[in-house]
Amino acid sequence: MNALARRLAPQPIYNPWIISAGQDLIWFQGSVLAGVALLVFFAVAPPLAPGGAAQPALLAVLLWGILFDGTHVVGTYARSYLAPDARARDGLPGPWSWLLLAVGPAVALVDALVGGGLFRHFLLGAVLWAYWHLVRQHWGFVALYRRRGQDAVPSRLDEAVLWVGCLYPFMRFSLGAGYAAAGLPQLLPFWALPAARVVLDVAFATCATALVAVWVLRGGLARPGPKHLFLAVVIAFHLAVFAVLNDLLAITATLTIFHNLQYHRIVWQHEAGKGRKPLGGLGPYLVAGLGLGLAWYLPRVLGAHLAGPGLLGNVLLGLGWGVAFHHYLVDGRIWKMRKRPAVAAALDVRP
């Protein structure tokens, strides 16, 4: 009787979307259009150069930081430190984590005293952490789609597809003129870069072909859905951005605005699952976000640009990266669904 009852009971409707088809296509896949708009803008705008503040590219980066990047960090804090329930703060790092704000300025001071290019290596570490964080955030959405779709493909295969597709353009950029112009440490001698690019291209083509073949054989395309669309959008966008842009600051803004919009929506979805709105509503949320954006990005972008190379510019850059570091650390802890079932339960609530 129990088996018969189970067969006759209404079965849950299969819904592979995180929120709904309309919401996902607007916020999680469609938000790439904001990145495409920035990509086109930076492609046609005069390149960023030392000098005054009235440069279209500099103003675009500044507006991105204030309107989108700063507000999305407030989303992190609204959903953790500033949330009304104690469980939302589970896993947060201790007060020591705020010392991350001082790491960059401290490195800048030591570099000014002893030299040796120490701050350049700090910037390289910052860029690597930022890119790792960005791709990991995309993986979080892939994991949600896998969970919604009850995906039978091994998660490691999906993860490998995402990372190979996103690491290749970044690594190729590191072997080009744009990376050198950013002032980051060059890991290979200049004479070896053309050959290194060829080796990387061949390795990527071989690895990608083999990986996709294994992925397909293991059922990677057996049930095409939003997960596949998301992977295709993310990888294609990363390839396009690094193929078109050479300036690291423009690349950062273009890639990250895609993530910023996704992040705002997932924070609101999480809070809605708990029956509330971040910071109590859209007005306080935006005011706090714009306030942080101004306090963070005016010195980080405009101040550092006007200060130019030297101690003051490096201190401002280092302080700006410290805010980002703290965000990366907190964000990497608060969304772990396996360790925190309450997070998964909140995201499972459908509108």
CORNORHU-V589908 format. One record per residue. N is the residue number from 1. OMEGA is omega in radians with two decimals (* if undefined). Layout:
BEGIN
n=N omega=OMEGA
n=N omega=OMEGA
END
This chain:
BEGIN
n=1 omega=-3.14
n=2 omega=3.12
n=3 omega=3.11
n=4 omega=3.13
n=5 omega=3.13
n=6 omega=-3.13
n=7 omega=-3.11
n=8 omega=-3.11
n=9 omega=3.10
n=10 omega=-3.14
n=11 omega=3.11
n=12 omega=-3.14
n=13 omega=3.12
n=14 omega=-3.13
n=15 omega=-3.04
n=16 omega=-3.09
n=17 omega=3.12
n=18 omega=3.09
n=19 omega=3.07
n=20 omega=-3.12
n=21 omega=-3.12
n=22 omega=-3.12
n=23 omega=-3.14
n=24 omega=-3.09
n=25 omega=3.09
n=26 omega=-2.93
n=27 omega=-3.00
n=28 omega=3.04
n=29 omega=-3.05
n=30 omega=3.12
n=31 omega=3.06
n=32 omega=-3.13
n=33 omega=3.05
n=34 omega=3.07
n=35 omega=3.10
n=36 omega=3.11
n=37 omega=3.09
n=38 omega=3.12
n=39 omega=3.12
n=40 omega=-3.14
n=41 omega=-3.11
n=42 omega=3.13
n=43 omega=-3.08
n=44 omega=-3.12
n=45 omega=3.04
n=46 omega=-3.11
n=47 omega=3.12
n=48 omega=-3.09
n=49 omega=3.05
n=50 omega=3.12
n=51 omega=-3.01
n=52 omega=-3.08
n=53 omega=-3.04
n=54 omega=3.08
n=55 omega=-3.10
n=56 omega=-3.10
n=57 omega=3.13
n=58 omega=3.13
n=59 omega=3.12
n=60 omega=3.11
n=61 omega=-3.14
n=62 omega=3.14
n=63 omega=3.06
n=64 omega=-3.09
n=65 omega=-3.10
n=66 omega=-3.00
n=67 omega=-3.00
n=68 omega=-3.04
n=69 omega=3.11
n=70 omega=-3.14
n=71 omega=-3.12
n=72 omega=3.04
n=73 omega=3.04
n=74 omega=3.05
n=75 omega=3.10
n=76 omega=-3.09
n=77 omega=3.09
n=78 omega=-3.09
n=79 omega=-3.12
n=80 omega=-3.07
n=81 omega=-3.01
n=82 omega=3.11
n=83 omega=-3.06
n=84 omega=-3.11
n=85 omega=-3.08
n=86 omega=-3.09
n=87 omega=3.11
n=88 omega=-3.13
n=89 omega=3.08
n=90 omega=3.07
n=91 omega=3.14
n=92 omega=3.11
n=93 omega=-3.13
n=94 omega=-3.13
n=95 omega=3.12
n=96 omega=-3.04
n=97 omega=3.14
n=98 omega=3.05
n=99 omega=3.08
n=100 omega=3.13
n=101 omega=-3.08
n=102 omega=-3.05
n=103 omega=-3.10
n=104 omega=3.08
n=105 omega=3.12
n=106 omega=3.11
n=107 omega=3.12
n=108 omega=3.13
n=109 omega=3.12
n=110 omega=3.13
n=111 omega=3.13
n=112 omega=-3.11
n=113 omega=-3.01
n=114 omega=3.13
n=115 omega=3.09
n=116 omega=3.09
n=117 omega=-3.09
n=118 omega=-3.09
n=119 omega=3.09
n=120 omega=3.10
n=121 omega=3.03
n=122 omega=3.14
n=123 omega=3.10
n=124 omega=3.09
n=125 omega=3.13
n=126 omega=3.14
n=127 omega=3.14
n=128 omega=3.11
n=129 omega=3.13
n=130 omega=-3.10
n=131 omega=3.08
n=132 omega=3.12
n=133 omega=-3.12
n=134 omega=-3.12
n=135 omega=3.09
n=136 omega=3.08
n=137 omega=3.06
n=138 omega=3.11
n=139 omega=3.09
n=140 omega=3.10
n=141 omega=3.07
n=142 omega=3.14
n=143 omega=3.09
n=144 omega=3.10
n=145 omega=3.09
n=146 omega=-3.12
n=147 omega=3.13
n=148 omega=-3.06
n=149 omega=-3.11
n=150 omega=-3.00
n=151 omega=3.14
n=152 omega=3.12
n=153 omega=3.11
n=154 omega=-3.09
n=155 omega=-3.13
n=156 omega=3.11
n=157 omega=3.09
n=158 omega=-3.13
n=159 omega=3.12
n=160 omega=3.10
n=161 omega=-3.14
n=162 omega=-3.06
n=163 omega=3.11
n=164 omega=-3.13
n=165 omega=-3.10
n=166 omega=-3.12
n=167 omega=-3.10
n=168 omega=-3.13
n=169 omega=3.10
n=170 omega=-3.14
n=171 omega=3.13
n=172 omega=3.06
n=173 omega=-3.12
n=174 omega=3.13
n=175 omega=-3.06
n=176 omega=-3.06
n=177 omega=-3.12
n=178 omega=3.10
n=179 omega=3.14
n=180 omega=-3.13
n=181 omega=3.13
n=182 omega=3.12
n=183 omega=3.13
n=184 omega=-3.12
n=185 omega=3.10
n=186 omega=-3.04
n=187 omega=3.11
n=188 omega=3.05
n=189 omega=-3.05
n=190 omega=-3.09
n=191 omega=-3.11
n=192 omega=-3.02
n=193 omega=3.13
n=194 omega=3.12
n=195 omega=3.13
n=196 omega=3.11
n=197 omega=3.11
n=198 omega=3.13
n=199 omega=3.14
n=200 omega=3.14
n=201 omega=-3.13
n=202 omega=-3.14
n=203 omega=3.13
n=204 omega=-3.13
n=205 omega=-3.14
n=206 omega=-3.10
n=207 omega=-3.11
n=208 omega=3.13
n=209 omega=3.14
n=210 omega=-3.10
n=211 omega=-3.14
n=212 omega=3.12
n=213 omega=3.11
n=214 omega=-3.13
n=215 omega=3.14
n=216 omega=-3.13
n=217 omega=3.12
n=218 omega=3.08
n=219 omega=-3.09
n=220 omega=3.12
n=221 omega=-3.09
n=222 omega=-3.11
n=223 omega=-3.09
n=224 omega=-3.10
n=225 omega=-3.08
n=226 omega=3.08
n=227 omega=-3.12
n=228 omega=3.09
n=229 omega=-3.13
n=230 omega=3.12
n=231 omega=-3.12
n=232 omega=-3.13
n=233 omega=-3.09
n=234 omega=-3.08
n=235 omega=3.13
n=236 omega=-3.13
n=237 omega=3.12
n=238 omega=3.11
n=239 omega=-3.10
n=240 omega=-3.09
n=241 omega=-3.12
n=242 omega=3.10
n=243 omega=-3.02
n=244 omega=-3.01
n=245 omega=3.11
n=246 omega=-3.09
n=247 omega=-3.03
n=248 omega=3.13
n=249 omega=3.10
n=250 omega=3.10
n=251 omega=-3.13
n=252 omega=-3.14
n=253 omega=-3.07
n=254 omega=3.13
n=255 omega=-2.96
n=256 omega=-3.14
n=257 omega=3.04
n=258 omega=3.13
n=259 omega=-3.11
n=260 omega=-3.10
n=261 omega=3.06
n=262 omega=-3.02
n=263 omega=3.10
n=264 omega=-3.06
n=265 omega=-3.11
n=266 omega=3.06
n=267 omega=-3.14
n=268 omega=3.08
n=269 omega=3.13
n=270 omega=-3.11
n=271 omega=3.07
n=272 omega=3.09
n=273 omega=3.08
n=274 omega=3.09
n=275 omega=-3.12
n=276 omega=3.07
n=277 omega=-3.14
n=278 omega=-3.13
n=279 omega=3.07
n=280 omega=3.12
n=281 omega=-3.06
n=282 omega=-3.11
n=283 omega=3.11
n=284 omega=3.13
n=285 omega=-3.12
n=286 omega=3.13
n=287 omega=3.12
n=288 omega=-3.13
n=289 omega=3.13
n=290 omega=3.09
n=291 omega=3.10
n=292 omega=3.14
n=293 omega=3.12
n=294 omega=-3.11
n=295 omega=-3.09
n=296 omega=-2.94
n=297 omega=3.05
n=298 omega=3.06
n=299 omega=-3.04
n=300 omega=-3.08
n=301 omega=-3.06
n=302 omega=-3.13
n=303 omega=-3.13
n=304 omega=3.14
n=305 omega=-3.13
n=306 omega=3.11
n=307 omega=3.14
n=308 omega=3.13
n=309 omega=-3.14
n=310 omega=-3.01
n=311 omega=-3.08
n=312 omega=3.13
n=313 omega=3.13
n=314 omega=3.11
n=315 omega=3.14
n=316 omega=3.08
n=317 omega=-3.12
n=318 omega=3.10
n=319 omega=3.10
n=320 omega=3.10
n=321 omega=3.12
n=322 omega=3.07
n=323 omega=3.12
n=324 omega=-3.14
n=325 omega=-3.12
n=326 omega=3.08
n=327 omega=-3.13
n=328 omega=-3.11
n=329 omega=-3.12
n=330 omega=-3.07
n=331 omega=3.14
n=332 omega=-3.11
n=333 omega=-2.93
n=334 omega=-3.06
n=335 omega=-3.09
n=336 omega=-3.02
n=337 omega=-3.13
n=338 omega=-3.11
n=339 omega=-3.08
n=340 omega=-3.11
n=341 omega=-3.13
n=342 omega=3.10
n=343 omega=3.12
n=344 omega=-3.12
n=345 omega=3.13
n=346 omega=-3.13
n=347 omega=-3.12
n=348 omega=3.14
n=349 omega=-3.11
n=350 omega=3.13
n=351 omega=*
END
